Each structure stands twice: as structure tokens, then as C-alpha cells.
């Protein structure tokens, strides 16, 4: 059977961009069991409450929920187990250096299959304050209003 090509999105963490200011993003592989891969291929995963953590010079993903595979037997996986992320050594050192700063955390942004391999996109993030969120929403609304006005003007409606 030929390996699938391209990128197939499994789950995304849209709320991360609202709650955090993402400074850097990295693509990492994950250490998974067979039933986890099958469950992910069926498009089932949740990144709510998931976060990355450094331990002994390695990066681990905590809190990602991958439901048990329905056709799995006693070899099924635990849905919220800790998963090791596969990154290059220099990327790990760069991430650990940034995590030492105050208020910086590692947030998963999306889980997807890239050319048949399960990948997770993680971001080095700093939490936003409520006034930052309001400011972002105001900027977004202003941009929408500008594009609407330009569209109306292009159509000759004013």
C-alpha cells in the first residue's frame, strides 16, 4: 500500500491564538502506539488543556486526549497519557532556553499527518492579558470593517 502524501489535519487548537501570543512554532513527531495512530487516522483527538513540558532534556506533551480505538482490544492505549515529542537536539535546547523565561509555556497548535507520519505543531507562547485580547478583537473588527467599506466602494455603493 503506497504511503499517503500531503497534509491531513486531525485537530487544531484555535483557542491558543486567542489566549496566547505565539512567538515561535516547531513541527515535532510523536511517539505513539498502534491504537493511537488508528484513532488519530479516524480524525479523533482533542488539544484542549494540552501543554508541553521539559523533563531530563526531552520535551513531553501532557493532556492531549486521543480516545481509545473502538476496535482495539486489551492492547488499547490510555487516552490522556504523556507522549514524548521527537525534535532535533538544537531545537530542544532552543525551546528549553525560551521556557526558562517567566510566563512562557509550550502549547500544541495542531495535530496532523504529514506524508503518513503523525506530527504536532507546537508553539512557544506567552499568555495574553484580558486587555490584550480585547485589543486584538478590536483590531480584527476594524480590519473587517475596512475590507467591507472597500468592497462597497469598489461596487460603487458609497
C-alpha positions as CSV (number, residue, x, y, z in Angstrom):
1,X,0.0,0.0,0.0
2,X,1.6,3.3,-1.0
3,X,2.2,5.9,1.7
4,X,-0.3,8.8,1.7
5,X,1.1,12.2,0.5
6,X,0.3,15.7,1.7
7,X,-1.0,17.1,5.0
8,X,-4.2,15.8,6.7
9,X,-5.3,17.9,9.7
10,X,-6.6,15.9,12.7
11,X,-7.2,18.5,15.3
12,X,-6.4,22.2,15.8
13,X,-6.2,24.4,18.9
14,X,-7.9,27.6,17.6
15,X,-8.2,29.0,21.1
16,X,-4.4,29.0,21.6
17,X,-4.1,32.0,19.2
18,X,-6.7,33.8,21.3
19,X,-5.3,33.1,24.7
20,X,-1.5,33.2,23.9
21,X,0.9,35.3,21.9
22,X,2.8,32.7,19.9
23,X,6.4,33.7,19.2
24,X,7.9,30.6,17.6
25,X,6.4,27.4,16.1
26,X,8.1,24.0,15.7
27,X,7.0,20.8,14.0
28,X,7.6,17.6,16.1
29,X,6.9,14.0,15.7
30,X,5.3,12.0,18.5
31,X,6.0,8.6,20.0
32,X,2.6,6.8,19.6
33,X,1.3,3.3,20.0
34,X,-0.6,1.5,17.2
35,X,-4.1,2.1,18.5
36,X,-3.3,5.8,19.0
37,X,-2.3,6.1,15.3
38,X,-5.5,4.3,14.2
39,X,-7.6,6.6,16.4
40,X,-5.8,9.7,15.0
41,X,-6.3,8.5,11.4
42,X,-10.1,8.4,12.1
43,X,-9.8,12.1,12.9
44,X,-10.3,11.9,16.7
45,X,-8.2,14.0,19.0
46,X,-8.5,17.0,21.3
47,X,-5.9,19.5,22.2
48,X,-8.0,21.3,24.9
49,X,-5.9,21.6,28.1
50,X,-2.8,20.2,26.4
51,X,0.7,21.6,27.1
52,X,4.3,20.8,26.5
53,X,6.8,20.2,29.4
54,X,10.5,19.7,29.6
55,X,11.9,16.8,31.6
56,X,15.5,15.5,31.6
57,X,16.4,17.4,28.4
58,X,13.4,16.0,26.5
59,X,10.0,17.6,25.6
60,X,6.8,15.8,26.5
61,X,3.2,16.5,25.6
62,X,0.7,16.4,28.5
63,X,-3.1,16.4,28.4
64,X,-3.7,15.6,24.7
65,X,-6.8,13.4,24.5
66,X,-6.7,10.7,21.9
67,X,-9.8,8.5,22.5
68,X,-9.5,4.7,22.7
69,X,-9.7,2.9,19.3
70,X,-13.1,1.4,19.1
71,X,-11.9,-1.9,17.5
72,X,-9.0,-2.1,19.9
73,X,-8.6,-5.0,22.4
74,X,-6.8,-5.2,25.7
75,X,-3.8,-3.5,23.9
76,X,-5.7,-0.2,23.8
77,X,-3.9,2.9,24.9
78,X,-4.7,5.3,27.8
79,X,-6.5,8.4,26.3
80,X,-4.5,11.1,28.2
81,X,-1.1,9.5,28.5
82,X,2.1,11.6,28.3
83,X,3.6,11.5,24.8
84,X,7.3,12.1,24.0
85,X,7.9,14.7,21.2
86,X,10.6,14.0,18.6
87,X,12.7,17.1,17.9
88,X,16.2,17.8,16.9
89,X,18.7,18.4,19.7
90,X,19.3,22.1,18.8
91,X,15.5,22.7,18.7
92,X,15.1,21.2,22.1
93,X,17.9,23.4,23.5
94,X,16.3,26.5,21.9
95,X,12.9,25.6,23.3
96,X,14.2,24.9,26.8
97,X,16.1,28.2,26.8
98,X,12.9,30.1,26.0
99,X,10.9,28.1,28.5
100,X,13.2,29.5,31.3
101,X,11.6,32.9,30.8
102,X,8.8,33.9,33.1
103,X,5.3,33.3,31.9
104,X,6.4,31.3,28.8
105,X,4.8,27.9,28.0
106,X,4.7,25.3,25.2
107,X,1.3,25.0,23.6
108,X,0.2,22.5,20.9
109,X,-1.4,24.3,17.9
110,X,-2.4,21.4,15.7
111,X,-2.1,17.6,15.1
112,X,-1.8,16.3,11.6
113,X,-0.4,13.6,9.3
114,X,2.5,14.8,7.1
115,X,3.3,12.2,4.4
116,X,1.9,9.4,6.6
117,X,3.7,10.5,9.8
118,X,1.8,11.9,12.8
119,X,3.1,15.4,13.6
120,X,2.2,18.1,16.2
121,X,2.8,21.8,15.7
122,X,3.9,23.3,19.0
123,X,4.3,27.0,19.7
124,X,6.4,28.8,22.3
125,X,3.7,31.1,23.8
126,X,3.2,33.8,26.4
127,X,-0.2,34.3,28.0
128,X,-2.2,37.3,27.0
129,X,-3.9,39.6,29.5
130,X,-7.6,40.3,29.1
131,X,-6.9,43.8,27.7
132,X,-4.6,42.4,25.1
133,X,-7.4,40.0,23.9
134,X,-9.8,43.0,23.7
135,X,-7.3,45.0,21.7
136,X,-6.8,42.1,19.3
137,X,-10.6,41.7,18.9
138,X,-10.9,45.5,18.2
139,X,-8.1,45.4,15.6
140,X,-9.8,42.4,13.9
141,X,-13.2,44.1,13.8
142,X,-11.5,47.3,12.4
143,X,-9.9,45.3,9.6
144,X,-13.2,43.6,8.8
145,X,-14.9,47.0,8.6
146,X,-12.2,48.4,6.3
147,X,-12.5,45.5,3.9
148,X,-16.3,45.8,3.9
149,X,-16.0,49.5,3.1
150,X,-13.5,48.9,0.3
151,X,-15.8,46.2,-1.1
152,X,-18.8,48.6,-1.1
153,X,-16.7,51.3,-2.6
154,X,-15.4,49.0,-5.4
155,X,-19.1,48.1,-6.2
156,X,-20.0,51.8,-6.3
157,X,-22.3,51.8,-3.3
158,X,-20.6,54.5,-1.4
